Amino acid sequence: MLKPRRPEILALIVAVYIVLVLNQPFWGKFLNLVAPEKLGAWAFVGASAIVLTAVAYLVLLAFSLKPVLRALVLILLPITAASAYFMREYGIVIDAQMMQNIFETDTRETGDLITLGLVGYVALFGLLPAIWFCLVPWTKRPWLNDALIKFKYALAALVVGAASLFPFSGDILSLGREHRELKMTLTPLNYISALTAYGRRLDRQRTKVVQSYGADAHRAASSGIRKSLFVIVVGETARADHFALNGYGRQTNPELSKIADLINYPKAYSCGTDTAQSVPCMFSGFNRDAFTNAKAETRLNLLDIFKRAGVDVVWRENQAGCKGVCARVTTETLTGNEVPTFFPSTQNFDDVLIDGIDRRIETMQRDTVIVLHMMGSHGPAYWKRYPQKFETFTPVCKDSQFSHCDLASIINAYDNTIVYTDHVLARLIGVLSRASDRGIDAGMFYVSDHGESLGENGMYLHGMPYALAPEAQIHVPMVVWLSPTLREDRGIEQSCMTNRAGAPVSHDNLFHSALGIMKVTTSVYDPSLDIFAGCVNRTRKAYGQLERIMK
């Protein structure tokens, strides 16, 4: 039999446990920032721990009716333990954007993150302490006496917390202002704040009214001789410095490096650090500084403008969804189709995105834009993203719990995903290059949605707040290929494109470049952000179009 305990003591035990045991990621960052060596610095660390414990204790005392507090602890401790595990294992922080990623990730990606390490950690540090708390009997007291005792303990906690805070209040406020990431590692505050913010975003979505955008979009009358096909490939989790085209020491681009007229942009940067932000941003028409998900959700996007201008639009999906971008266009979801490239874990390799494009070319009736949304290099299960024959670098980490693998094997698995992405893009270019014989002028624009951390400073995966994100999460690969007939029709000089490719570019350029290459005229088009506009030779363009008509 467990000995009865007073509820105010039980609440104190839980508060201390949450602050000191389940907040190891927070204290790791905190101690790294403070770097205590002298007695005064250690006093500051101790005072911070007392203040946080006092706050947690006061909150628990406020809910200290037996059934309420037991239910709260039974929910709180396992979730807090899970949060602590992910922050410790992958070096992430938790904010509203990360919460959106969690709720909008499909079951395949979720399954990759549920490891034995996670289950064991949550069971040991979350469930078992919560069960113990629920099983311990409480000391029986008259309700008035019970309330008075709890009030006295609350008052004592308030006094101790205030006394600890007062000498260091300036230091604590300064540290919090300068290092906002600390709040995003302080659990359960981080995920409660993130859930609240995400809930407000969902409320806005339920009441949103989608506003018109690019309503004046139109195209000049076509000669009808040839059609245009532009393929936008949205990559996943690829980082620029792991592309051999950008100088990486490994040959991760064995096929693309052989394509002579490929244009590579080594200084491309993403709009966000996760799919839920970057994908809506790049199609929204907002630049990164002005973009918010709330804004993008309430107005039409690039694909809607194409439709208005009379261009056929198709979105082909091999990921966790288009994040609302494809809501009003034809969408083909390929993640669950059983084809020869089907992977046993209900996942298709990205080759499935290319399958059928040649047949679509044969039956094209109008100018068309196709968007391919890749699975790419999505982690942590990198080894699942490519067929076995593309396992170029070995040994490979085949565990989603990175602490079970050495860094070299994690990078090997990641680099193999880049090799496979290289193959998929090269295969697509091969299909598009043959389209010229069928009267189709074709082009491809590839850019990854964001990058990926691979152990730098103990950080893995992606999703850091942009202001805190390392270069690896925002510096992305971007390549463009245009068929000779498309360049001729648009008057685009290949040498000019090559010479200008070294300039900084970003997701902001996709929207305007796509409108420009498809000859869509609209007031929302900005030629300064069109990577093709600066290389158009008007005389050559007119001559090429006249020559086609004469043929």
Secondary structure, 3 states (H helix, E strand, C coil): CCCCECHHHHHHHHHHHHHHHCCHHHHHHHHHHHCCCCHHHHHHHHHHHHHHHHHHHHHHHHCCCHHHHHHHHHHHHHHHHHHHHHHHHHCCCCCHHHHHHHHHCCHHHHHHHCCHHHHHHHHHHHHHHHHHHHHCCECCCCHHHHHHHHHHHHHHHHHHHHHHHHHHHHHHHHHHHHCHHHCCCCCCHHHHHHHHHHHHHHHHHHCCCCECCCCCCEECCCCCCCEEEEEEEEECCCCHHHCHHHCCCCCCCCCHHHCCCCEECCCEECCCCCHHHHHHHHHHCCCCCCCCHHHHHCECCHHHHHHHCCCEEEEEECCCCCCCCCCCCEEEECCCCCCCCEECCCEECHHHHCCCHHHHHHCCCCCEEEEEECCCCCCCCHHHCCCHHHCCCCCCCCCCCHHHCCHHHHHHHHHHHHHHHHHHHHHHHHHHHHHHHHCEEEEEEEEECCCCEECHHHCEECCCCHHHCCHHHHEECEEEEECHHHHHHHCECHHHHHHHCCCCEECHHHHHHHHHHCCEECCCCCHHHCCCHHHECHHHHHHHHHHHHHC
